[in-house]
């Protein structure tokens, strides 16, 4: 029926009006936002862009037709934005990030254009189901987790706030892996997100840059006697730009996300082919394209480390060359580069940019060292995202020099000058100077990228108040003491457009019906919801929306996993990257404890709970994979034990990504944020869950501290040691065996796992995991276990009073105004970047 309706209308368009078989609509407005114009655009795109007619069109063809129609409307705003930035020569934010977890584009762009309902109606009149088509979209998995998702939120907010910006990154051919669960174990499959094409990007074949690798550096004196450097590379790779417009919410601003694809300068060696050496004929193409082939290759082997370093330098060099090109094409002088661009380093992955800008300014544009360093140090700002010392990126000196020989020279010279400065400033404190040095000493020397970022940036920020303070006291302590003026805090935020308006339209409509729609662009307006927490009717409506979202998620779980879950039960959610410091296994200890209580007393009164986990483990991270296996193994027992009778269920929802997160967050009753205090930089999942009305069970870690301050301690379930207490316990000598021996419930749980109870009597399956908890627990699970169990009892008691729970849930959402990425970006703009909004007008 759908194809018949559309076929009739396409045929009518093709033959009506001009008698020559051309659609009369091609001469009409291409970018109107009305239903009729959208219908014409969809029909024309199916016919003229894709060469399809309804009788043979697939679901993907229909999706592409709508996507192209929407993209046309983005391009109108995109061209206007770029044109205005060029004409008025505004300062531009360049956001450098190795990851962008954008999520699906179609629905988000419809919301930001303000035409979701119009497009839905246009589809309906064409016999199509918009929601059915939206489900077809494959999301670009260009990131591992929070870092990439934050970058996506910031790009959304930059556009919404009408700030001129370009996001730079890598166009990975294969993104983060697709996760499947087989026999309880994570299995990685290829994420070929480009297999059906990407209608949102535009290839800029004319916009490419040569990137050098390896080789050696020649030194020589020019005619004036100046020492010059000529890098003779072993390999040259071409970086080609692919642009995606990022539209702001109900504004005309569409900024650019520019991702780089690696290609060979000459993709085919004709002489080798003629000689019969077919492999050599395409060898250069294979080597060059590998650089943008896979997101973060496994770097356990030396070749993986080399490729990761190549990736980082590749996109940073392309991006800086591009910025300089933009600057010079506008008639500006290279000496003023830092006035045109401010470059934000999203963690240490792009930190090589400090040395690369020095190379470009000195070797290419012939500036002297002092001026080049002055420009460089006024260009970059650095965001640190970790408190884990092992996560501060370093590179083996020999490997680094073999890939980037010129940059090794530059880093040595930067370091020599800096050490001379630090020696005077610190009165020869060799321990501190060694800590601050860009070169680490040891059995093998290494380069400290965080130190390069700190030295080469004019601003350094953490991503939550606690994180920023801990940076000053721990991993960046010496930098703070030497250069305190550089340090700031910029607490992370999330975009309410994707994580409320798109993910939870029912709750969005309920809120907007009471306080208007202003909160979508100014999240602080959610504060107006507070009085409605005392309205019994509103509480009832609120909980009905939550129940409907839980029912929808339960349906998805049944379809995907074959597990029946009760939407009336408490949905207890722990979704995030699988890691020991995030402590998914502490949640499992709680589940087993509850299971044992029911087994001993089958008639006990217990609030039914559905425990939902999701997250990916790094392919080479064995303990994280064991944690996934443990979750699934416990679920296999708990879900099928007749004594439990469905009162608790355990679900591991596979392939956690933006699409699935949009379905999970709105259904959450409880948000588990249980990392060891002092380990999580900020978190953003905690914000998304709380914004959707989930109540947090958490430690005082990352942004949890600020969430608790905002929502009220009475609406937050706190447990565990503080960061200071964690440090104290560790300094005094943490002995997990003592906690195990002295706590009968904890001992029972660990012994149960070790006995093979959850692994078909194979006692060896989880031994590595339990041994790490008993003998080498860096994350203090046992120290926090009893506090966590006691707090969970309080959660259960609170959930029994659904009216009170509804009030707490409403207040959680109402008090989350601080945690918008719009607020974060405003602070960056005002306090670091010194840039202003530039409203864009359409011609």
N, C-alpha and C positions, 0 to 999 in steps of 0.2 A: 504493500500500500504506500509506504514512504517513497519508494523508488518511482511508482506510477505517478504520484502527485508531482514530484520534482521533475520527472520526465516531461509531463505535459507543459509545465511552466517554462522549462528551458526551451522546448520546441516553439512555444508561443513567442518567447523573447527573440529567438533566432530568425523568425520569419515576419515579425510584426513591425510595421512602421516605415521601413525603408526599402523593402522589396529586394534587397541584395544579400540577404542571409546574415547581415551583421546585426548585432544587438544594439538597439537604440540607446541602451543604458550606458554604453561606453562613453557617450558624450555628456551624460549627466554627472552630477557630483559623485566623486569616488569615495569621499570621506565623510558623508553625512552620517548622522547617528540615529536616524529614524528607522522604524521597522521596515518600511518599504525599501529604503535605500540599502539596508543590510541584506534583505532578501535578494535584491538584484546583485549585490556584491558576491554573495555566496554562490549564486547560480553562475555568474560570470567566471568566478575563480575555478569552479568545477570544470567548466567547459573550456575556457581559454587558457588557463594556467596549467591545468593538469591533463587536458585533453581527454576527459572522461564524460560519460553520460550516465544517468542514473541506473540504467539497466545493468551496467557492469561496474559501477562505483562500489568501492568497499567502504567499510566504516572508517578506515584511515583516510580515504579520499575525502569523505565528508568533513572529517576533522581538519584536514589540511585546507579545505575550501574556506571554512570558517576562520581558521588561523590566519590565512592570507588576507581575508577581509579585515580582520582586526589589525593585522600588521600595517595595512595601508593607512589606517587611522593613526597608528603610532608614528609612521614615517612622516606624516604631515607635521606632527609636533616635534619630532626629532630634527628634521631639517630646519624648522623654525628656531629651535633651541641652539643648534650649532651655529646657524647664521647670526643669531643675536650675540652669542658669545664672541664670535670672531669680529663682528663689527664694533662691539663696545669694549673689546679687549679686557674682559674681566679676569680676575685671578681664578685659577682652576684647582680643585682638589684632585690629586691623582692617588687613587687607593690601590696599593700593590698587595695582592693576596694570591697565594698559591692555590687557594680553594675558594669556590663559590657554589654553595648548595642553594640554588635558586628556587627549586621546586618547579612544578608545572607552570607554564606561562599563561595559558588561555584564560582560565577563570580569573586569575589575578589581574590580568590586563582588562578584562571586561568590567571588573569592579573599579579599577582605577580610572577607566574611561567613563564610568557611570552608566554603562549600557547593558548590564547583565540581564535585566528584565526585557529590554528591547530585543536583545539577541535571542533570548529564550522564546519570545513571542514569534520572532522571525523564523526560528527553527520549527516551531509548532505549526506555523502556517505552511511550511514547506514539507510537513510530514516527518520532521526529525525531532529527536529528543536530545536537547543540549547536554543534559547531565550524562547521558549515555555516551556522547561524543567526548566530553571532558575526561571521562574515565579512560579514554583511549590514549591520551597523551602520555608519552614516555618522558619522565623527568630527567634532566641532565645531572648525573651524579658526580659533579665536579668538586667533591669535597668529602672529608671523612666524618665531620660532625660539627661541633659548635663553632669552630673557627670559620668554616665556610658558610654556615647558616647566619652567623653574625654579619659577615661581609654582605650577604644578600639583603639582610634587614637594613644595613647601612646604605646600600645603594637605593633601596626603596625610599628611605627617609631623606637622603640627599635630593632626590628628584621631587619628593613631596614638599620639601622645604624650599624648592626652587634654587638649589645651590649648584653652580656649575661644577661638574665632576666627571671624571673618567675612571672607571674601574678597569684595572689591568690584570690579566691572569693567563692561564694556559687552556687551550682548547683540547683537552684530553680526548683522544678518540675513544678510549675505554675508561669509564669513570670508576667510582668505587664499586666493588664487586656486588653482584646479586647474591644474596644469602639464602640458602636453602638449609633445611634441617633434615638430616637423615640419620635414623637411629639415635636421635638426640644430639648428634654432633653437627656443628656448623660445617657447611660445604660451600665453597666459593665458586660461583659461576661468572662468566664474562658479562660485564655491563656494557653491551653494545648499544648505547643510547642513540646513536646516529643511524641505526640500521634502516629506519624508514624516512630519513631526512629530517631536517630541522627548519621549519618555516620561519623561525623567529630571527635567524641570523642572516647577515649579508656578507658574503666574501668580498674582501677588498684586495683583489689580486694585485692591484697596482700599488698597494701599500705594503711593502716588504723591506726587511733589513737583513744584512749579512751579519751572522754571529760567528765569531771565531772560537776554536777550541784547540788546546794542545800546542805542540810546536815549540818554538823558542823565541827569544827576544834579542834583536840586534840593537846595539848601542852605537851611536855615531855623533860627531860634532857637525852642526850645520855651519853655514858660512860665517855666522856671527859668533861662533865658538860655543854655542849653547848645546848642552848634552841632550840628545834626542833618543827616542826609543821606537823601534819598529817591530811590531809583533808579527812574526811569520808563523801562521797557524798550520797545524796538521790537518784540520778539518774545518770547513766553512759550511754553515747551515743557514738556510733562508727562513726567516720568520714571516709568515703571512698573516695579516689581520683578518679576523672575523668579528663583525660588530653586531651587538644585540641592543636594541633600544630598551631602556628601563624607564618606564613612565611613572610619574608621581600620581598621587591620588587626587583626582578631580582638579588638576592643574594642566597647563600646556607644556610643562617641562618634561622632556624626555632625554635623559642623559645616556651616555654610551658605556656599555660594557665591551671592552676590546680584548678578545682572547687570541692568543698567538698559536698558530699551527706550524710545526717544523717541516720543512721540505728540503730536498736537495737542490742546489743551484742548477744542476744538470741531472735530470732524473734518469737519463738513459745513455749509456756508453756505447755508441754505435760501432766503434772499432772493435771492442771486446765481443760484441754480438756477432759481427762479421767473422771474427776469428774462431767462433764456436764456443767462446767462454760466456755462456748465457747467465750464469750466476754473477759473474763480475759486472756484466752489463747493467744490472740493477742493484748492485751492492751498495753504491752510494745512496741510492734512494732509500733502501732499507735502514741503513745506519742513521741517516738524518731524520727520517720519520719516526724512529724509535723514541726520540726525545719527547714528543708530545703524544706518544702512543697510550701510556697507561698512567693513571693517577698514582703518584707515590709508589714506585716499584719497590718490591721487597729488597731492603738494603742490608740483609744479613751477609751477602757475598760482596766482594769488592766491586764487582761490575755493577751491582745494584746501587752501591754508594756513589760510584762515578756517574751513573745515569741520573741520580737524584740531584747531584751537584750541577750537572749539565742542564737539567730542567730549570733549576732556580736561576742560574745565570742567563739562560736563554730568554726567559720571559722578562727578566729585569732589564737586560740590555735592549731588547726590542722596545720595551716601554720607554726607557730613557731616551733612546734615539728618536722615538716617535714624538715625545714631548719637546725635545730640542728642535725637531723639524717643524712642529706646529708653531713654536715660539719664533723661529727665524722666518717662517713664511708670512708671519704677520708683520714683518718689517722691524722686529725688535732685535736688540743686541744680545749676544750670548752672556754678556756681563750682568744682564738683568734677569737671567733665567729664574732665580729664586723668587723674583717678584711676580712672575707669571704662574709658576707652579709650586704648590706645597705638596710633598709626597709623603703619604702615610704608609709606614711599614707595618703590615699586619702580621706580627710575630717576626721571628728571625729568618724565615724562608727568603724574603727579599733583601736581607741585610747586605748582601754582596753589592747592592746598589750604591753603597757609600764609595767603595773602591771603583766601581764602574763609572760613576759620574766623574770622579777624579780622572780616570783614564780618558774619557771623552773630552773633558774640558782641556786637559793638558796635551794629550797625544793628537787629538783630532782638531781641536780649536785653538791650540797653541797658547793657552793661558799659563802664567807662572804659577808655581805651587801655592803661594800665599793667597792669591786671588781665587784659585780653584778651590782651595780648602774653605775659604770664606763663603763662597757660593754653596758648596756642598753642605756645610754645617748649618746653613740657613734654609736648606731645602727640605731635609728629612725630619720626620717625627716618628717615634717608635712606640708601638703598643706591645707590651709584654703580656703573654697569656698563660704563664705557668709559674708555679712555685717549686716544681720538681727539678732539682739540679740536673738530673740526667736528661731532662727535656730541653735544656739550654744547648742549642745546636753547636756542635764542633766538627771540624774537618781535619783529618790527618794531613799534616803538612806536605808530605810527599805526594799524596793523592791530589791535593789541592793544586800544587805546583805543576803536576803533569796535565791538569785540565785547564788551569788559568795561570800560566807562567807570568804574565804581565801583572796580574792582580796580586800575586805573591810578592813581587817587587814593591808594589804600591803599599801593601799592608805592612811590609817590613819598614818602609820609610815613614808611614803614618805612625807606626808604633815607636820607632826611634825618636821621633819628635815629641810624641806624647810622653814617653818614659822620661825624657829629659825634663819636660815640664813637671811631671809628677814627682820626680826626684827632689826638685826644689820645693814644690808645694808641700810635700809630705816629709820633708827633712830626712830623706833617705830611708824611710820605713820600707825595708825590702819586702816584708811579707805582704804589705798592701800593694806595693808596686807590682809584685808578682801576680797578685790577684787581679789587678786592673789591666795588666798587659794583654795585648791582643794575641800573643803567642803563649800557649801553655807548654810547660816543661813536663817531661816524664820519660818513660822508656821510648816513646815516640812523640815528637812535638806535634802540636795541633793548634788550629786557629779557632778562637772563641768568637763566634758570630754575634752573640749577645753583646759582648764588649765592643765590637765594631759598630753595632747599632747604637749603643749608648754614647760612644765617643762622637760618632758622625751625625747625631741628631740634636736638634735644639730643644726637643721636648721628649720626655719619657713618661708613659702613663701605664698604670695598672687598670684592671677592668671591674673592680669592686673596691669599696672602701677598705675592707679588711685585707684584700689582696695587695692593694697599693701600700698599705702600712707594713705588711709582711715583706714586701719587696725591699723596703728601706732597711728592714731589720735582718734580712737573710740573704737571698741570692744576689741582690744588687746593693747590699749594705755599703760597700766601699765606694761605689759610684755615687750613692746618695750623699755620703759624707764629703766627697770631693766636689760634687756639682749639685747641691740640693735645689738650686733654682730650676733645674730641668724637670723635676718630678711633679706629676699631677695624678689625680684620679679621675677616671671617666667610667663610671659604672655602666655596664652593658645595658642594652634595652632590646626590645623586640617590636616588630611592626604589628600594630593592631589590625592592619588591613588583611594580611594573610591569616594571622592567628586568631582573629575574632570574626571579622566580617565574612571572610571566605570559609574558614574552618567551622564556624558556629553561627550561621545566619539566623537560626531561631533565637538564640540568646541576643544576638545583635538587634533583631527587631524588637524583642521584649524591652531591652534597655533603651533603644531609640524612641520607643513608644512612650516612655516616661520622661526622658531628659533631652530628647532631640538627638541629632546626628553629629553635633559638634565634637563629641568625645573622640570620634574616629580620627580627627586631625589634632585634637588636643586632649590627650588621655586624662589629664588632670580633671576634666569635667565629669569623669566617672564618680567623683566625690558626691555629686548630686544624687547618686543612688542611695546613699546612706539612710535617709529617712524611710525609704521603702523597705528596708530590712525589718521595720516594725509593723509592716502592713501584712496581715495574715493572707490576704488574697494574692498579693504579689509573691509572697514566699511559696505559695502553692503553685503559681504559674512558673516560678523559677525552678522548682523541683520537677515539674512536669517536663520542662525543656531538658533538664538533666536526664530524666528517665528515658525520654525519647532518644537521646544520643546514646545512652547505654544500650537500649534495645537495638539500635542500628549497629553498634559495634558487636553486640552479641551475635547478630545475624552474620556479620562478616567473619567472626571467629568460627562459627559453625560451618560456614561455606569453605573457609580456608583450611581449618584444622580438624573439622569434624567433632569438635568439643562443644557440648551444651553448657552454656553459662546463664545464670539467672540475672536478668537486669535489675531485679529487686535487691540483689546482694550488693555489698560494698565493693566498688571497683577500686582496688588498691594497685596503683600504677608505679612501676619503676622502668622508665624507658630512657636509655642513653647508651653511649658507647660502653662496651664491656671492658672494665679495667679493675684491677685490685683496689685502687684507691677509691673508686666509686662504690665499692663494697656490695655488689649484687649478692655476694655469698652471705653477707650478714642478713639480708632479707630472707635467704633460704633457711638460715638457722632459725629465724623466727617462725617460718612456715612449719618446719619440722617440729619445733617446740609446741606449736598449736596442734599439730597433728597428733603428737604423743599425748597431749592433754585429753583430746577427744577419744583416743583409743583407750585410755585408762578409765574414762568416764563418758561412755557413748551418749548418755542422756543429758550431758551438761548443756547449759544455755549458752550458745555461742552465736554471735552475729555472723550470718553467712558472708563469706568474702570470696571475691574472685581476684586472684593475684595475677596481674598481667605484666610480663616482662617483654622488652624488645631492645635490640641493640646489636651491633656488629663487633666482633673481636678482630683485631689485626691478624692477618693470616699467619704471621709468625709468632703470635703471642699464645703459647701453649696453655698457660694457666687461665687466661681469659676464655679459651675454648673449653677448658675443663669446667669452668663456671657455667657455661651454656649447657654443657652435658649434664651437670648436676641439676640445674633447674628443670630440664626436661625429664630427667630420671625421677626426681621427686614428684613431678606432676604425673608421671605414669602410675606411680603407686597411689598417690593421694586421690587422683580423679577416679580411680577404679576400686577404691576400698569401700565395701558396703557399710562399714561402721561409720564412715564419714558421711555417707548418704548425701553427697553433693553440697554439704555445708561449706566446704572450702574447695576451690578449684584453682589449679595452677596452669597458666597459659604462657607459652613463649611465642609471641607473634613475630614471624620471620620477616626479614628484609625491611628493617626499620629505615624509613626514608621520609622525606617531606610529605609525600602523598599519604602514607600510613599514619604519620604523626598527626595530620589534620583530622583523622578519624578517631584517634585515641585521646588526644588532649580534652576535647569537649565532654568525653564520657567519664572522665576521672572524678572519683570522689576524694581520693587521697593521693597526694603527690609525695613520692619518696625521694628525699634529697639527703642521702645518708653517708656522704663521703666523709673521710677522716678530716676533722677540723684542721685547717691550714694547708690542705692539699688542692682543693678546687679553687681555681682563680675567680670564677664568677658563677658560671652556669647561665643558661638562658632557658632551658627546659623548665626550670623552677618558676620562671616568670610566666611562660606560656600556660602552664598548668594552673597557677594561681589566678591568672587573668580569666581563665575559663571556670573559675569557681571551685577548684580543688583546694582542699586544706592540706597544708604542708606538714609532713613529719620530717624533721631535719636537725642537723647539727648546726652550730654557729660557724658555718663555712661559706666562703665566697659571698654571693649576693643574698644568701639565706639571712644573713645578719640584717641587711637593709629591708628585706621583705618582712621580716618579723617586726622590725621597728615601725613599718608602715601599716601593716594589717592589724597590729596589736598582738601582744604576747598571748592574750587569751584566745586568739584565733590561730595559733601556731603551736604545733606539738613538738616541743624541744626535748632533745635527749643528748647524751654523750658529753665527752670531754671538750673543753675549749681548746683553741690552738695553743694557748700558753700552757694549759694542763697537759696536752699531748707532748709538748717539748719537755716539760718537767718529768713526766713519766719516762720518756726515752732517756733523758739525761741520768736518771736514777737507776736505769737498767730495767727495762720492761721484761717481765717474765710471764709469757702467756700460759706456760704450764701451770703456774699457781692459780690463775683464774679457772683453768680447766679442772684442776683437782678440787677446787673449793666450791664449785657451782655444780650441783648434781644434775640440773637440767641441761646445762651446757655440755657436761661430760657425756650424758646420755646421747645427745645429738651427735657429737663427734664420733663416739664409739659406734653408733648406729650406721653412720656413713662408712666408717672403716670396716664394719662387719660385712659389707656388701648387701645390706638390706635394700638399698636403692639401686643396686647394680647387678641384679640376678645372682647374688652371693659371690660375686667377684670382688674380693676385698682390695684388689690392687688398683682398680679404676681411678679412684679419687685420692689415692695415697699421697701423690705429689702435692695436691691442694691442701689436704689436712695436715701434712707435715709442715708445710709453709706456715700454717696458722699456729701450730704447736711450737715450732722451733725458730721461725724466722719471720714473724708477723710484723711487717713494717707499718701496717695500717691499723693496728690496735682494735681488731674486731672483738676480741675477748674482753678487752677493757671496757668496751661500750655495750657489750651484749645485754647485760641485765638492765641497764638503763633503757635500752631499746625495747626490751620485752615489757617493762613496766609502762613505758609510754604508749605502746600498742594497746595495752589494756585500757588506757584512758581514751584512745581513739575509738575503741569498741564501745565504751560506755557512752561517749558523746554521740555516736551514730545511732544509738537506740532512740534518742530524742530527735526525730527527724525535723521537727519544727525549729528547734534550737540549731540544728545542723544547717538548715536552710539559711537562717540568719547569719551564721558564721560564714557561709559560702558567699552570700551577697556582699558582706563587708569585705571579704577578701578581694573580690572583683572591684568593688567601689574604691578601694584604697591602693590600687595598683598603678595609679597615674604616673608615678615616678619612672616606671619601667618601660616606657616607650622608647624605641630607638630614635624617635624624633627629638626627645629630650637629650639623649646622648649626643646626637649630631649637632644640636644647637650649642652644646657645651664645647664640642670640638671646634666648631666654627668660631665661637666667640673667644675661646681661651687658648687655642693652639693654632688653628689655621688662619685666623683673622680674615675670613671671607664673609661675604654678604649674599643674601638672596637676590636673585635676578629674575623677576617675573617675566615670563615669555608670552608674547602676543602673537596670535596667528594673523597672517595677511588676509 
